[in-house]
Amino acid sequence: MEFTVGQIKAAIPKHFPPVTLWAAVCRIHAHAVVSDLVLSAQLVGAPADVVGGPDPGELLEAVTIQNADSVLTLGGPDLEAISICAETGQDFPRRWVHELQNRNKAAYGVNFDSPATLTWRLPALWPDEIARFCVAAAWRAPSQDPATWYAVDITTDFALSKLLADQSPLEE
């Protein structure tokens, strides 16, 4: 398993205020059968006064929380996005398409747990199969705009291209 993690420049509409965005890409290359995958992203140590909850969108599974000091969104692909990528063999094995589209609802999915945890339950990997998975977290001062939500709505390829490029400085 390989992880690539770091701060990247958010690709959000120009009329939104800037956000801080970190992305993590996990690459799993199975050398033997890997039982059904369970991947979680969690904000650890969230202040007791945060409010919020699930904040999904098209092809995006996300959770947004906020308090008087900040707003944070944590997000990654929903099962439809994973299935679309699997159709072309991008990021996930092609055979996952059938498993995800004809899935037992209890077998695969994305669960939310309060205050800010997303857990993906995905099919097994067979020997020599590869899965690449991206999760992002964005935060800023409290605001009514959806800047953090837009920031985490990224693809694995976008995240990797930014993570692997020279990111200094992060300014335009």
C-alpha positions as CSV (number, residue, x, y, z in Angstrom):
1,M,0.0,0.0,0.0
2,E,1.3,3.4,-0.9
3,F,0.1,6.8,0.3
4,T,0.7,10.2,-1.3
5,V,-0.5,13.0,1.0
6,G,0.0,16.8,0.9
7,Q,-1.5,20.2,0.6
8,I,-2.6,21.2,-2.9
9,K,-4.1,24.3,-4.5
10,A,-7.9,24.1,-4.6
11,A,-9.6,24.4,-8.0
12,I,-12.7,26.3,-6.8
13,P,-14.7,29.1,-8.5
14,K,-12.8,32.4,-8.3
15,H,-15.7,34.2,-6.5
16,F,-15.2,31.9,-3.5
17,P,-12.7,32.7,-0.7
18,P,-9.5,30.6,-0.6
19,V,-9.5,27.4,1.4
20,T,-6.8,25.1,2.7
21,L,-6.9,21.7,0.9
22,W,-5.1,18.5,1.7
23,A,-5.5,15.4,-0.4
24,A,-4.5,11.8,0.2
25,V,-4.2,9.1,-2.5
26,C,-4.0,5.5,-1.4
27,R,-2.7,3.0,-4.0
28,I,-3.2,-0.7,-3.2
29,H,-1.6,-3.3,-5.4
30,A,-2.8,-6.8,-4.4
31,H,-0.2,-9.5,-4.4
32,A,-2.7,-12.0,-3.0
33,V,-6.5,-11.8,-2.6
34,V,-7.4,-8.8,-0.4
35,S,-10.7,-9.4,1.3
36,D,-13.4,-6.7,0.9
37,L,-11.8,-3.3,1.4
38,V,-12.7,-1.0,4.1
39,L,-11.3,2.5,3.9
40,S,-12.0,5.3,6.4
41,A,-11.3,9.0,6.5
42,Q,-11.9,10.6,9.9
43,L,-11.4,14.0,11.6
44,V,-9.8,13.0,14.9
45,G,-10.2,15.3,17.9
46,A,-13.1,17.3,16.6
47,P,-14.2,20.0,19.0
48,A,-17.3,19.2,21.0
49,D,-19.2,22.2,19.6
50,V,-19.1,21.2,15.9
51,V,-22.4,20.8,14.0
52,G,-23.0,19.4,10.6
53,G,-23.3,16.0,8.9
54,P,-23.5,14.3,5.6
55,D,-23.1,16.6,2.6
56,P,-23.1,14.4,-0.5
57,G,-23.2,15.5,-4.1
58,E,-23.2,14.0,-7.6
59,L,-20.3,11.5,-7.6
60,L,-19.2,12.8,-4.2
61,E,-19.5,11.5,-0.7
62,A,-18.8,14.2,1.8
63,V,-19.4,15.4,5.3
64,T,-19.3,19.1,6.4
65,I,-18.9,20.3,9.9
66,Q,-18.4,23.7,11.4
67,N,-18.3,25.8,14.6
68,A,-17.6,29.4,15.4
69,D,-14.0,29.1,14.3
70,S,-14.0,27.1,11.0
71,V,-15.8,25.0,8.5
72,L,-14.4,21.7,7.3
73,T,-15.4,19.3,4.5
74,L,-14.1,15.8,4.1
75,G,-14.9,14.0,0.9
76,G,-14.2,11.3,-1.6
77,P,-15.9,9.4,-4.4
78,D,-19.3,7.9,-4.0
79,L,-20.1,4.4,-5.3
80,E,-21.4,5.8,-8.6
81,A,-18.1,7.6,-9.2
82,I,-16.1,4.4,-8.3
83,S,-18.3,2.4,-10.7
84,I,-17.7,4.9,-13.5
85,C,-14.0,4.7,-13.0
86,A,-14.1,0.9,-12.9
87,E,-15.9,0.9,-16.3
88,T,-12.7,2.1,-18.0
89,G,-10.3,0.3,-15.6
90,Q,-9.2,3.7,-14.2
91,D,-8.4,3.6,-10.5
92,F,-10.4,0.4,-9.8
93,P,-10.7,-3.1,-11.4
94,R,-13.2,-3.4,-14.2
95,R,-15.0,-6.3,-12.6
96,W,-16.1,-4.0,-9.8
97,V,-18.7,-2.5,-12.1
98,H,-20.8,-5.6,-11.9
99,E,-20.2,-6.1,-8.2
100,L,-21.1,-2.4,-7.4
101,Q,-24.1,-2.2,-9.7
102,N,-25.6,-5.5,-8.6
103,R,-24.4,-5.2,-5.0
104,N,-26.2,-6.4,-2.0
105,K,-26.9,-3.0,-0.3
106,A,-25.5,-4.3,2.9
107,A,-22.2,-5.5,1.3
108,Y,-20.9,-2.3,-0.3
109,G,-21.4,1.4,0.4
110,V,-20.3,4.5,2.2
111,N,-21.3,5.2,5.8
112,F,-21.2,8.4,7.7
113,D,-20.4,8.5,11.4
114,S,-20.6,11.6,13.6
115,P,-19.0,14.0,13.7
116,A,-16.8,13.6,10.6
117,T,-16.1,10.0,9.5
118,L,-16.7,8.5,6.1
119,T,-16.1,4.7,5.6
120,W,-16.1,3.0,2.2
121,R,-16.9,-0.7,2.0
122,L,-15.7,-2.0,-1.4
123,P,-15.2,-5.3,-3.2
124,A,-12.2,-7.5,-2.8
125,L,-9.0,-7.1,-4.9
126,W,-7.6,-10.1,-6.7
127,P,-3.9,-10.8,-7.2
128,D,-2.3,-8.1,-9.4
129,E,-5.3,-5.8,-9.3
130,I,-4.8,-2.2,-8.3
131,A,-7.1,0.3,-6.6
132,R,-6.4,4.0,-6.3
133,F,-8.5,6.0,-3.9
134,C,-8.5,9.8,-3.1
135,V,-9.9,11.5,-0.1
136,A,-9.6,15.3,0.5
137,A,-10.1,17.7,3.4
138,A,-10.7,21.4,3.0
139,W,-11.2,24.1,5.7
140,R,-11.5,27.8,6.1
141,A,-13.1,30.4,8.4
142,P,-16.8,30.0,8.8
143,S,-18.9,31.2,5.8
144,Q,-22.1,30.5,4.1
145,D,-20.5,29.7,0.7
146,P,-19.7,26.1,-0.3
147,A,-16.0,26.7,-1.0
148,T,-14.8,23.7,1.1
149,W,-17.4,21.4,-0.5
150,Y,-16.2,22.4,-4.0
151,A,-12.6,22.0,-3.0
152,V,-12.9,18.3,-2.0
153,D,-14.8,17.4,-5.2
154,I,-11.6,16.2,-7.0
155,T,-10.5,13.1,-8.9
156,T,-7.6,10.9,-8.1
157,D,-5.8,12.0,-11.2
158,F,-6.2,15.7,-10.3
159,A,-5.0,15.1,-6.8
160,L,-2.0,13.1,-7.9
161,S,-1.0,15.6,-10.6
162,K,-1.0,18.4,-8.0
163,L,0.7,16.3,-5.3
164,L,3.5,15.1,-7.6
165,A,4.0,18.5,-9.1
166,D,6.3,21.2,-7.6
167,Q,3.8,22.8,-5.2
168,S,5.9,25.7,-3.9
169,P,4.6,28.2,-3.6
170,L,0.9,27.3,-3.4
171,E,0.0,30.8,-4.8
172,E,-0.9,31.5,-8.4
